[in-house]
Amino acid sequence: MEEFLKAYPQRRADLERVYNDLEALKQQLQPILRKNLIKSTITVGFETVTKVKFATGFAEATVLGIIGSCGHEYAMDTLQQMARSPYGRAVKKLSSDASAIVPEMRKFQWELSLSAGEYHGWLRMTSDVGEDDQIAMIYRRFKNTLDGIEKFQKRIDEIIAELKVTKLKIESEPPELYKENQLLVKRKGGLQTRLINTLKEKKEKEINEIVNEANKKADGSAPAALPPLALTGKADADYEAWARKYDAAAAVFEKEMPPLAKSIIEEREKIRLQLDDITAKMAEFQYFEVPKEIDPAVPLSAEQIVELHAGAKKGQEVFTRWISTVSGLRATLKSLIAAATELAVKERRFTKLIEQGEQLENERVKIQGAGSVDQKRMIIWLFSRLVPGYVNFDRTSRGPDFLSTASSLDTDLERIDKLLPDAIQISSKNEKTLAKMFEAKIKAYEAVSTQLDEYYTNMENAFSQMEGSAAAFDKLVAASGFGVKRNPPASEFYYSTSKGGMTSILSMTFDANLFERQLVDAMANGNYEAAKKIMASYENLRKESDLLNSKYTKALAHYYYYVDGVKGLNREIISDMNAASRVENAYLRAPAMDDKTYQRVQGAGVAAYAKCFETIPELPSAAFEPSSRAGKAIALYKIWERIEKERPGWSSLDKESFNKNMESIKAEMQSATKGANLDGVVGRLKAILSRIESDWSAKHKSPVTPPLAPPTMGPAGPQSPSPGIPPGTDYKQLVAEVVKKLSEAYEKKNAAAFLALVSRDFIGNRSFLEDGIRRDFDTFDGIRLSMFLNRIEKRGAEFVAETKWDKTQSVRKTGKQQ
């Protein structure tokens, strides 16, 4: 709660800044669309799109920060617990709204990435920027961006409003909220420490009580103290009294000390070995701590999730096993504490017996003197005979030490015993939390992986289209008769990953000089049919090469679009999943990655692909400048073609009209040959004109005939207004048949038949249309498309059909019908 209130001013300021930034960017895009300034402001427009993407990315980070400060978790049990607290009730709606907006934000950013990708591809296209399909594509992207900005602003405004409401709710209940907060902090920070300290204090008290009780028990069972000897000063009498006292005590010593010493030695060793064994077994969990709960709002890599999940899963197994282990060790320690108490009693009694012996020895010395030795009644000899190794016997009381050690160990075990259920519960919860987080990672991985596959597939398809267009260009040039093998420079190569290196893309080139010589020679020799074939071949070359160039250019635009798409993908998730798949002994299994996918992720293919066609922005053109020698030769051929086409009708012209035609043609010839050395061709054309003039003069010794009558016109115009369509055709029936063929081709997944019915002048992007229908054909089965004609209307030379349709299909992967 304190974190939320502390971060509130900056969160709100950040969101308001983004809102204002988007408003300014919207103002930049609006005039571009309103005035259709696509051509002149294309760069400014896409710079604006890039800035929009930056702004929305900043907004997403801010919203994620809000979610984190709310402590929002996606697990239902956590939500239910949170909903019962005042703070939880205050932030519940804000958390929910903020979480709902994040996917929308990411989708919008993805759409902005598409805009940038298309733009990069478009910049590399060499065809005229005024082409309708390209302008329409850019316009749509700008329009979608503008619509997205407005929607994005609305959602940000909603979050700002809810953020303010949440703050007011929190501040309206400060006593209860702060009390709750303090309790939570206290529980989180001090509960475990308090438990340990409490257990330690309790055990220290218990240890002292046990030791004191053992000492009392030992004192209570100790032999009665020997009464002191009353000395008379008469040595013989005092010695006889002392001897009687010694003999009585010696009988007790001989009876008790041997078994007592043996028992003490054996018990000490037994207890020591058991304590060493328990200590060794406790080494397994001497560093045990209760694991921390995993916060699902804190981002983790897939590799971390898999490793932590394995730890949580194994932790449950280990902690469950430890419960029985700790219980067994504590039971052993309980018996050891009892044994140590009994040992302390025995050690106390043994010590009392030794003290009695020392008392007797001191009394003897008082009677006989310090230097005297009594061979019959010497305590050290008696004790050495009764207790083997008595001289080195450890007279220290070990029982209390064993009691303290055993109780201390039991304190540690009791702490672990108390915390193990919590550790198991938290580990179980962490296991489930991590599994959910991993499930989300898998979905993200699958989405990115699918997108990567789609981008690469489309990129390779576009690449193949470019290769096919270039190969077709080579064949076209070779078949034209004007092609020659070239010794190409570097710009005529491309890098092919599939073919393993540099590959020639254009082996043939159009030789303008060869074409020019053939055409000039044919015309200079007066061979019109040969010139006609040469020009037909050239016109076909120009037409087909333009089509190939257009196809190549569009494929190139798509190609760079998908290259940029691959670069823009969040490929780290795939690398992360690859790392996760290599984690040993993992319970959550990440999908194994093949080398091809891994290489794609690493960008090995993209780096090479990105350079493939950098130096070939377009296929070579066969066009000539009108001012070139070849261009002038073509102009002369066009004049000759006109002459051959019109000369049959000239014989019927009157003199004035005939002369006007001759002067027009001669003026065209003079203009076409200016500055060019085409005397042979010009001479041949002049000779032809001279013959035509001679023929006309010979024929027109009689008056000229009247001009030809105009063509017959029907009531609605020419009888055949559309070339290739017979007069009287029912156009509505014709349109209906075409619509039916479109529907049938789509149902049969026949892309070729479908696209054959789509005009080259299709107002949308024909390549995108082709990609779309092929993707539909790959995704769906059992397609049924019923198309209905609402209206057919004639607009000039075009017919417009308004349709509606019903469509059903089954998803191939799931079999579900849509």
PyMOL commands that set and color helices and strands:
alter all, ss='L'
color gray80, all
select helices_A, chain A and resi 2-34+38-70+76-83+86-123+132-172+174-221+235-285+302-368+379-386+390-392+399-480+490-492+512-524+528-568+572-581+595-602+604-609+629-650+655-672+679-699+731-747+751-756+766-779
alter helices_A, ss='H'
color red, helices_A
select strands_A, chain A and resi 483-485+493-496+501-504+508-510+780-795+798-811
alter strands_A, ss='S'
color yellow, strands_A
deselect
rebuild
show_as cartoon
